[in-house]
Amino acid sequence: MFLLNGLVSLVHWFTSATWRSFFGIFLLTSAVSIHRFGRIPIEYLVPNPEWELGAIAISLAQNGRFADPYIIPTGPTAHLPPVYPYLISLVYRWFGVTPTAGYVIFSSILVTASLLYALLPWFSERFGLGRQAGFMGGVIGALSVVWPGHGEYLTALVLALLLVFFLDRWINHNAGWFTSLLLGSAIGAAFHLQPVLLLVMIGCISFDWWWNKKQKKGSFVGMLVLGTVLACIPWTWRNYRTFDALFFMRSNLGLEARMGNHAGAFPTMAEMDANHEALHPRSHAAEARRIIDIGEVEYMRTAGSEALAWIAANPGDFLRLTVRRVGNVWAGPLYRPASALGVSLTSMLAFFGFWRIYPRLSIPQRAVFIIPLVTYPLVYYFTAYMPRYRIPIDWLLFILAGAAVCSLVPCEKPRSGSEPTDTHPYSYSISSKSKNFNSAAVTGSAR
């Protein structure tokens, strides 16, 4: 009991000041990251064209071309969305293709992950769960940090900010033409970082249409869509001029579908690499030569058609693969039981936390959790799983897991009148000793 009271007092001390909770989690995440990844052999940090991201970034740095992601030069590409390769290429331009560039990239990932988890108390407060739940979620995130590959922590941070703007729009009913246009432009810009966000944004915009009762809601949603389209035009035009074809952001969906759905396929990329190497132009020169012969877009279309044909001919195998992929997404890498145990416990704790706090949340607050958690993983149920795929929504689960902890163990020290309290209008304490719900939650739930 003494230890528990000490931990509660420590959490209260950290969360009683925003700056203290921020820097506490930031430093914890940084320390865990440095300890966990600080022993990475230098050969893994030296930039190289072994994978698509490195190959494109080196091409951009050396000759200014968004090209050649595969085992042999194949020309211009749209295999990846543009933002992260361009950011990496800037590091290569400044520091060369050297170990120094690798350390700079490693440091940028560390800072982004630390910033994301340090902001969880702030995000949690705005989403209605209170600062304490976010602090506990930040601690869980800091202890769960993993090495990402394609800017997943940056994607998570962008998604969190977009959800904050949407929630403010829904709670305060402050949609306007200009603000809708700006938010839509931000959404379109985010697609250049991670196109999978399309499913989340479709869900958010659909909810925006349903929730907004103003007569001009059609105009506001129209401005959202217009801003999104305008932001997407430059990269879409580049791809159209380059490939003489229209597609959304990146070209490789068909290839990813075939990688996950073919004879002898495994549900995860790691198992695929260990047991069965699927056809990929990154590792097979013959496949890369096919891209040279028929073009990247046609190659991807053909790969997608092959995947659909296999699914139609093997529905049972496809269903088994899909079930196992869903299991990996929510329970972690099942081929690594120790890692899967931690992910599974976090997921179960998060679902329990959401069940506990669901009645206290307003309808928009519920939507801000449900929409991304339901929509974002959908694509990954049909392609081979990798642990980094869930990073962009893990922070939501960490907040909900933190809410579960605070619903079972009072995270908030009993207050005197002189002690600071959370004052954000969307927040409330989820301590089992507190019954103070925010007015937005009450009115929203009764709506």
C-alpha positions as a printed NumPy array, in Angstrom:
array([[  0.   ,   0.   ,   0.   ],
       [  2.868,   2.352,   0.781],
       [  4.42 ,   1.642,  -2.623],
       [  1.099,   2.219,  -4.394],
       [  0.577,   5.536,  -2.637],
       [  4.111,   6.531,  -3.574],
       [  3.482,   5.743,  -7.25 ],
       [  0.191,   7.669,  -7.194],
       [  1.963,  10.655,  -5.66 ],
       [  4.686,  10.435,  -8.314],
       [  2.133,  10.375, -11.152],
       [  0.312,  13.295,  -9.571],
       [  3.57 ,  15.251,  -9.261],
       [  4.409,  14.715, -12.929],
       [  0.913,  15.503, -14.24 ],
       [  0.307,  18.545, -12.045],
       [  2.473,  20.533, -14.472],
       [  2.28 ,  20.103, -18.245],
       [  5.979,  20.749, -18.765],
       [  6.911,  18.172, -16.14 ],
       [  4.872,  15.377, -17.706],
       [  6.202,  16.312, -21.157],
       [  9.871,  16.252, -20.252],
       [  9.497,  13.228, -17.983],
       [  8.098,  11.057, -20.774],
       [ 10.399,  12.605, -23.4  ],
       [ 13.483,  11.707, -21.378],
       [ 12.157,   8.234, -20.527],
       [ 11.429,   7.444, -24.192],
       [ 14.848,   8.755, -25.235],
       [ 16.615,   6.7  , -22.579],
       [ 14.763,   3.488, -23.505],
       [ 15.401,   4.084, -27.22 ],
       [ 19.103,   4.708, -26.73 ],
       [ 19.419,   1.625, -24.519],
       [ 17.436,  -0.576, -26.899],
       [ 18.901,   0.603, -30.201],
       [ 22.217,   2.1  , -29.135],
       [ 24.026,  -1.16 , -29.863],
       [ 22.953,  -1.344, -33.49 ],
       [ 26.034,  -2.329, -35.541],
       [ 27.361,   0.55 , -37.599],
       [ 26.828,  -1.353, -40.854],
       [ 23.077,  -1.115, -40.257],
       [ 23.291,   2.664, -39.884],
       [ 25.331,   3.326, -43.008],
       [ 22.907,   4.456, -45.744],
       [ 22.518,   1.855, -48.458],
       [ 20.16 ,   1.037, -51.331],
       [ 19.24 ,  -2.392, -49.947],
       [ 15.611,  -1.338, -49.362],
       [ 13.275,   0.854, -51.374],
       [ 13.408,   3.839, -49.016],
       [ 17.201,   4.01 , -48.962],
       [ 17.468,   3.467, -52.71 ],
       [ 15.034,   6.284, -53.538],
       [ 16.598,   8.654, -50.986],
       [ 20.09 ,   8.038, -52.391],
       [ 18.801,   8.609, -55.924],
       [ 17.227,  11.905, -54.814],
       [ 20.404,  13.009, -53.048],
       [ 22.744,  12.099, -55.894],
       [ 20.798,  13.031, -59.007],
       [ 17.511,  14.585, -57.862],
       [ 15.364,  11.743, -59.261],
       [ 12.591,   9.943, -57.365],
       [ 13.613,   6.679, -58.945],
       [ 15.286,   3.258, -58.861],
       [ 13.878,   1.546, -55.749],
       [ 14.59 ,  -1.998, -56.943],
       [ 17.518,  -4.377, -57.332],
       [ 18.466,  -2.879, -60.722],
       [ 17.754,   0.635, -62.047],
       [ 14.173,   0.769, -63.33 ],
       [ 13.66 ,   4.51 , -63.686],
       [ 11.079,   6.816, -62.068],
       [  8.903,   5.283, -59.375],
       [  5.862,   5.84 , -57.198],
       [  6.537,   2.815, -55.01 ],
       [  6.626,   5.02 , -51.896],
       [  4.828,   8.247, -51.001],
       [  7.164,  11.234, -51.356],
       [  7.541,  12.948, -47.97 ],
       [  9.791,  10.574, -46.043],
       [ 12.177,   9.718, -48.918],
       [ 12.633,  13.451, -49.54 ],
       [ 13.343,  14.085, -45.854],
       [ 15.903,  11.273, -45.749],
       [ 17.501,  12.531, -48.959],
       [ 18.098,  15.939, -47.339],
       [ 20.145,  14.229, -44.624],
       [ 22.161,  12.416, -47.304],
       [ 22.753,  15.7  , -49.143],
       [ 24.035,  17.406, -45.998],
       [ 26.08 ,  14.558, -44.499],
       [ 26.725,  12.304, -47.467],
       [ 26.015,   8.6  , -47.653],
       [ 27.971,   8.075, -44.439],
       [ 27.56 ,   6.656, -40.926],
       [ 27.036,  10.237, -39.725],
       [ 23.905,  10.449, -41.864],
       [ 22.73 ,   7.17 , -40.315],
       [ 23.185,   8.534, -36.806],
       [ 21.331,  11.722, -37.732],
       [ 18.397,   9.698, -39.064],
       [ 18.443,   7.496, -35.952],
       [ 18.408,  10.626, -33.762],
       [ 15.49 ,  12.115, -35.705],
       [ 13.453,   8.925, -35.214],
       [ 14.295,   8.961, -31.507],
       [ 13.215,  12.604, -31.154],
       [  9.964,  12.019, -33.088],
       [  9.022,   8.999, -30.969],
       [  9.891,  10.868, -27.769],
       [  7.866,  13.899, -28.856],
       [  4.846,  11.742, -29.72 ],
       [  4.744,   9.966, -26.366],
       [  5.575,  13.133, -24.424],
       [  2.478,  14.743, -25.955],
       [  0.139,  11.912, -24.947],
       [ -0.986,  13.67 , -21.731],
       [ -1.937,  16.689, -23.854],
       [ -3.741,  14.56 , -26.451],
       [ -5.489,  12.537, -23.754],
       [ -6.687,  15.687, -22.04 ],
       [ -8.224,  16.96 , -25.251],
       [ -9.8  ,  13.611, -26.06 ],
       [-11.586,  13.606, -22.702],
       [ -9.595,  11.013, -20.745],
       [ -7.6  ,  13.381, -18.571],
       [ -3.908,  14.074, -18.262],
       [ -3.197,  11.158, -15.924],
       [ -4.366,   8.552, -18.443],
       [ -2.179,  10.156, -21.094],
       [  0.812,  10.142, -18.761],
       [  0.367,   6.443, -18.048],
       [ -0.056,   5.859, -21.784],
       [  3.146,   7.778, -22.466],
       [  5.034,   5.576, -20.008],
       [  3.635,   2.448, -21.705],
       [  4.641,   3.871, -25.091],
       [  8.146,   4.708, -23.887],
       [  8.641,   1.136, -22.699],
       [  7.201,  -0.264, -25.954],
       [  9.178,   1.792, -28.467],
       [ 10.212,  -0.167, -31.587],
       [ 12.417,   0.62 , -34.55 ],
       [ 10.289,   1.913, -37.448],
       [ 11.102,   1.916, -41.127],
       [  9.129,   4.523, -43.034],
       [  8.293,   7.435, -40.756],
       [  5.627,   5.685, -38.699],
       [  6.176,   7.863, -35.621],
       [  5.857,  10.979, -37.749],
       [  2.644,   9.547, -39.225],
       [  1.321,   8.931, -35.702],
       [  2.071,  12.518, -34.702],
       [  0.348,  13.908, -37.801],
       [ -2.697,  11.682, -37.256],
       [ -2.945,  12.778, -33.612],
       [ -2.928,  16.464, -34.594],
       [ -5.559,  15.914, -37.303],
       [ -7.806,  14.165, -34.775],
       [ -7.362,  17.067, -32.332],
       [ -8.543,  19.503, -35.019],
       [-11.484,  17.297, -35.959],
       [-12.569,  16.875, -32.336],
       [-12.426,  20.609, -31.71 ],
       [-14.519,  21.103, -34.846],
       [-17.1  ,  18.54 , -33.683],
       [-17.293,  19.621, -30.042],
       [-17.476,  23.361, -30.676],
       [-19.386,  23.193, -33.977],
       [-16.947,  25.75 , -35.382],
       [-16.741,  24.5  , -38.965],
       [-16.287,  27.268, -41.51 ],
       [-15.377,  27.466, -45.166],
       [-11.82 ,  28.7  , -44.683],
       [-11.034,  26.448, -41.711],
       [-12.475,  23.488, -43.635],
       [-10.252,  24.31 , -46.607],
       [ -7.18 ,  24.488, -44.361],
       [ -8.017,  21.221, -42.598],
       [ -8.598,  19.534, -45.947],
       [ -5.214,  20.779, -47.182],
       [ -3.571,  19.321, -44.077],
       [ -5.292,  16.002, -44.759],
       [ -4.047,  15.992, -48.349],
       [ -0.518,  16.795, -47.201],
       [ -0.689,  13.899, -44.703],
       [ -1.476,  11.473, -47.547],
       [  1.973,  12.265, -48.977],
       [  3.417,  10.784, -45.792],
       [  1.122,   7.748, -45.416],
       [ -1.673,   7.056, -47.939],
       [ -3.314,   4.527, -45.566],
       [ -4.607,   7.588, -43.687],
       [ -7.172,   7.853, -46.502],
       [ -9.427,   5.317, -44.76 ],
       [ -9.254,   7.207, -41.458],
       [-10.002,  10.534, -43.116],
       [-12.954,   9.072, -45.03 ],
       [-14.315,   7.964, -41.666],
       [-13.712,  11.38 , -40.085],
       [-15.244,  13.307, -42.972],
       [-18.27 ,  10.981, -43.002],
       [-18.745,  11.565, -39.271],
       [-18.3  ,  15.296, -39.859],
       [-21.172,  15.213, -42.346],
       [-23.431,  13.262, -39.98 ],
       [-22.625,  15.229, -36.823],
       [-22.835,  18.738, -38.262],
       [-26.465,  19.905, -38.16 ],
       [-25.857,  23.269, -39.816],
       [-27.693,  24.008, -43.053],
       [-24.398,  24.692, -44.827],
       [-22.752,  21.458, -43.712],
       [-22.563,  20.29 , -47.324],
       [-20.473,  23.337, -48.186],
       [-18.151,  22.768, -45.247],
       [-17.596,  19.113, -46.138],
       [-17.147,  20.165, -49.757],
       [-14.387,  22.558, -48.702],
       [-12.748,  19.742, -46.726],
       [-12.712,  17.566, -49.823],
       [-11.607,  20.461, -52.04 ],
       [ -8.663,  21.236, -49.772],
       [ -7.674,  17.567, -49.777],
       [ -7.859,  17.321, -53.562],
       [ -5.909,  20.544, -54.11 ],
       [ -3.112,  19.335, -51.839],
       [ -2.919,  16.047, -53.752],
       [ -2.837,  17.561, -57.249],
       [  0.938,  18.244, -57.606],
       [  2.086,  14.695, -56.783],
       [ -0.809,  13.16 , -58.721],
       [  0.113,  15.296, -61.739],
       [  3.748,  14.229, -61.433],
       [  2.683,  10.58 , -61.432],
       [  0.3  ,  11.087, -64.362],
       [  2.974,  12.775, -66.462],
       [  5.514,  10.115, -65.519],
       [  3.391,   6.972, -65.876],
       [  0.432,   8.155, -67.985],
       [ -1.907,   6.761, -65.332],
       [ -4.019,   8.021, -62.429],
       [ -3.666,   6.389, -59.014],
       [ -3.659,   7.438, -55.376],
       [ -0.204,   8.51 , -54.14 ],
       [  1.737,   5.257, -54.567],
       [  1.718,   2.483, -57.107],
       [  2.556,  -0.671, -55.169],
       [ -0.777,  -1.846, -53.724],
       [ -1.014,  -4.685, -56.244],
       [  2.469,  -5.912, -55.377],
       [  1.711,  -5.828, -51.633],
       [ -1.507,  -7.763, -52.251],
       [  0.391, -10.439, -54.183],
       [  3.096, -10.611, -51.503],
       [  0.437, -11.525, -48.956],
       [ -1.801, -13.695, -51.123],
       [ -0.197, -16.372, -53.245],
       [  0.58 , -20.069, -53.11 ],
       [  2.766, -20.752, -50.083],
       [  2.209, -17.3  , -48.545],
       [  2.688, -16.667, -44.833],
       [  0.745, -14.08 , -42.804],
       [  3.86 , -12.076, -41.856],
       [  6.78 , -10.658, -43.802],
       [  9.292, -12.13 , -41.346],
       [  7.947, -15.652, -41.886],
       [  7.931, -14.997, -45.619],
       [ 11.604, -14.051, -45.557],
       [ 12.54 , -17.042, -43.396],
       [ 10.51 , -19.696, -45.205],
       [  9.446, -18.498, -48.583],
       [ 10.76 , -15.582, -50.58 ],
       [  7.869, -14.039, -52.492],
       [  8.473, -12.48 , -55.888],
       [  9.549,  -8.866, -55.433],
       [ 11.582,  -6.599, -57.732],
       [ 13.655,  -5.566, -54.722],
       [ 15.146,  -9.08 , -54.518],
       [ 14.494, -10.6  , -57.958],
       [ 16.242,  -9.107, -60.965],
       [ 13.803, -10.879, -63.301],
       [ 10.877,  -9.072, -61.667],
       [ 12.704,  -5.753, -61.942],
       [ 13.314,  -6.406, -65.639],
       [  9.586,  -6.957, -66.079],
       [  9.061,  -3.432, -64.727],
       [ 11.487,  -2.122, -67.344],
       [  9.643,  -4.051, -70.058],
       [  6.01 ,  -3.201, -69.21 ],
       [  6.296,  -0.231, -66.841],
       [  5.837,   0.049, -63.091],
       [  2.1  ,   0.777, -63.096],
       [  1.258,  -2.102, -65.43 ],
       [  3.488,  -4.415, -63.378],
       [  1.616,  -3.476, -60.197],
       [ -1.763,  -3.929, -61.882],
       [ -0.727,  -7.377, -63.072],
       [  0.465,  -8.316, -59.589],
       [ -2.864,  -7.165, -58.144],
       [ -4.768,  -9.231, -60.707],
       [ -2.69 , -12.281, -59.809],
       [ -3.51 , -11.768, -56.123],
       [ -7.25 , -11.453, -56.817],
       [ -7.2  , -14.542, -59.021],
       [ -5.477, -16.553, -56.289],
       [ -7.964, -15.302, -53.66 ],
       [-10.909, -16.282, -55.871],
       [ -9.432, -19.736, -56.438],
       [ -8.401, -20.287, -52.806],
       [-10.998, -18.659, -50.52 ],
       [-10.245, -20.983, -47.608],
       [ -6.514, -20.278, -47.642],
       [ -7.209, -16.554, -47.997],
       [ -9.561, -16.625, -45.   ],
       [ -6.994, -18.454, -42.859],
       [ -4.271, -15.974, -43.829],
       [ -6.566, -13.028, -43.112],
       [ -7.54 , -14.345, -39.673],
       [ -3.887, -14.844, -38.797],
       [ -3.011, -11.341, -40.059],
       [ -5.768,  -9.836, -37.925],
       [ -4.355, -11.778, -34.999],
       [ -0.867, -10.421, -35.618],
       [ -2.112,  -6.834, -35.89 ],
       [ -3.882,  -6.922, -32.538],
       [ -1.877,  -9.533, -30.635],
       [  1.569,  -8.689, -31.965],
       [  4.066, -10.829, -33.892],
       [  2.859, -14.314, -33.046],
       [  6.089, -15.76 , -34.427],
       [  7.844, -14.004, -31.487],
       [  5.819, -15.064, -28.405],
       [  7.618, -12.755, -25.965],
       [  6.897,  -9.664, -28.075],
       [  3.364, -10.837, -28.805],
       [  2.635, -11.162, -25.087],
       [  3.405,  -7.492, -24.455],
       [  1.366,  -6.316, -27.441],
       [ -1.543,  -8.594, -26.507],
       [ -1.619,  -7.311, -22.932],
       [ -1.576,  -3.704, -24.159],
       [ -4.425,  -4.36 , -26.606],
       [ -6.55 ,  -6.103, -23.979],
       [ -5.888,  -3.36 , -21.456],
       [ -6.803,  -0.736, -24.067],
       [-10.097,  -2.42 , -24.952],
       [-10.894,  -2.761, -21.253],
       [-10.064,   0.911, -20.747],
       [-12.327,   1.946, -23.612],
       [-15.159,  -0.152, -22.193],
       [-14.724,   1.516, -18.796],
       [-14.675,   5.101, -20.062],
       [-17.107,   4.723, -23.003],
       [-20.239,   5.902, -21.091],
       [-18.424,   9.039, -19.942],
       [-17.338,  10.179, -23.413],
       [-19.314,  12.36 , -25.754],
       [-20.184,  10.984, -29.183],
       [-17.349,  12.94 , -30.901],
       [-14.871,  11.731, -28.286],
       [-15.927,   8.161, -28.936],
       [-15.562,   8.727, -32.683],
       [-12.029,  10.047, -32.35 ],
       [-10.979,   6.648, -30.962],
       [-13.254,   4.304, -32.894],
       [-12.715,   5.685, -36.398],
       [ -8.904,   5.31 , -36.604],
       [ -8.785,   2.045, -34.655],
       [-11.35 ,   0.471, -36.995],
       [-10.242,   1.934, -40.331],
       [ -6.46 ,   2.277, -40.218],
       [ -5.588,  -1.461, -39.919],
       [ -7.99 ,  -2.589, -42.668],
       [ -5.372,  -2.591, -45.44 ],
       [ -2.998,  -4.622, -43.29 ],
       [ -5.528,  -7.414, -42.881],
       [ -4.933,  -8.229, -46.564],
       [ -1.166,  -7.799, -46.846],
       [  1.737,  -9.488, -45.073],
       [  2.139,  -8.129, -41.531],
       [  5.101,  -6.204, -40.14 ],
       [  5.228,  -4.93 , -36.509],
       [  5.852,  -1.321, -37.552],
       [  2.506,  -1.123, -39.36 ],
       [  0.594,  -0.505, -36.11 ],
       [  2.788,   2.321, -34.796],
       [  0.564,   5.12 , -36.213],
       [ -2.361,   3.997, -34.012],
       [ -0.475,   2.481, -31.071],
       [ -0.553,   5.798, -29.214],
       [ -4.371,   5.633, -29.081],
       [ -4.16 ,   2.195, -27.516],
       [ -1.57 ,   3.422, -25.021],
       [ -3.891,   6.247, -23.907],
       [ -6.772,   3.798, -23.502],
       [ -4.506,   1.399, -21.604],
       [ -3.544,   4.317, -19.373],
       [ -7.237,   5.013, -18.826],
       [ -7.71 ,   1.388, -17.783],
       [ -4.911,   1.684, -15.231],
       [ -6.38 ,   4.896, -13.843],
       [ -9.841,   3.347, -13.603],
       [ -8.474,   0.484, -11.496],
       [ -5.863,   2.358,  -9.475],
       [ -6.64 ,   6.007,  -8.656],
       [ -3.929,   7.908, -10.531],
       [ -4.953,  11.19 ,  -9.011],
       [ -3.875,  12.094,  -5.52 ],
       [ -6.698,  13.518,  -3.371],
       [ -6.519,  17.283,  -3.895],
       [ -6.664,  20.233,  -1.603],
       [ -8.052,  23.487,  -2.861],
       [ -4.591,  24.924,  -3.47 ],
       [ -3.347,  22.128,  -5.702],
       [ -3.396,  22.561,  -9.49 ],
       [ -6.027,  20.728, -11.463],
       [ -6.734,  19.95 , -15.104],
       [ -8.846,  22.774, -16.472],
       [ -9.289,  21.819, -20.109],
       [-13.015,  21.877, -20.947],
       [-12.952,  18.458, -22.634],
       [-11.253,  16.605, -19.814],
       [-12.381,  14.883, -16.69 ],
       [-10.789,  12.73 , -14.05 ],
       [-11.208,   8.999, -14.572],
       [-10.102,   8.25 , -11.058],
       [-12.453,   5.835,  -9.347],
       [-12.852,   8.489,  -6.645],
       [-14.011,  11.159,  -9.077],
       [-17.457,  11.641, -10.573],
       [-16.796,  14.927, -12.363],
       [-17.651,  14.613, -16.03 ],
       [-17.107,  17.421, -18.495],
       [-20.109,  19.274, -19.815],
       [-19.241,  18.478, -23.412],
       [-19.388,  14.77 , -22.675],
       [-22.745,  15.038, -20.924],
       [-24.43 ,  17.132, -23.565],
       [-22.872,  15.125, -26.4  ],
       [-24.015,  11.815, -24.978],
       [-27.529,  13.072, -24.484],
       [-27.696,  14.484, -27.983]])
